[in-house]
Amino acid sequence: YLFRLFMQELKTTPKKYLTDKRLLCAQNMILLGNSPTKVFAECGWNDYTSFYRSYVKYFNHTPSQEINDKNYAYHKHNLRVELRELGKLLRIDNLYRE
């Protein structure tokens, strides 16, 4: 029942939704200057390889290319609000893992 309701409202699966949010969290952390090799574990991946593949598939560039993004200043300006919201989602995600 909950799965169907989730799909009906958000037009995506719960797993994809959480993966997308984790990827956005990783992107934001990288833009704030964190190393991609440290970010992957903090955002819930067990190994760097699967994180890297998911990142490239979602953003069409590597995590290290994110650091050289031409719009770095623009992204950094908008990160605080996004990180606050992502933090709430990650806390919810951690409840499901227990």
Salt bridges, closest charged atoms under 4 A:
ASP20 OD2 - LYS16 NZ 3.05
GLU66 OE1 - HIS61 NE2 2.71
ASP69 OD2 - HIS75 NE2 3.16
ASP93 OD2 - ARG97 NH2 3.59
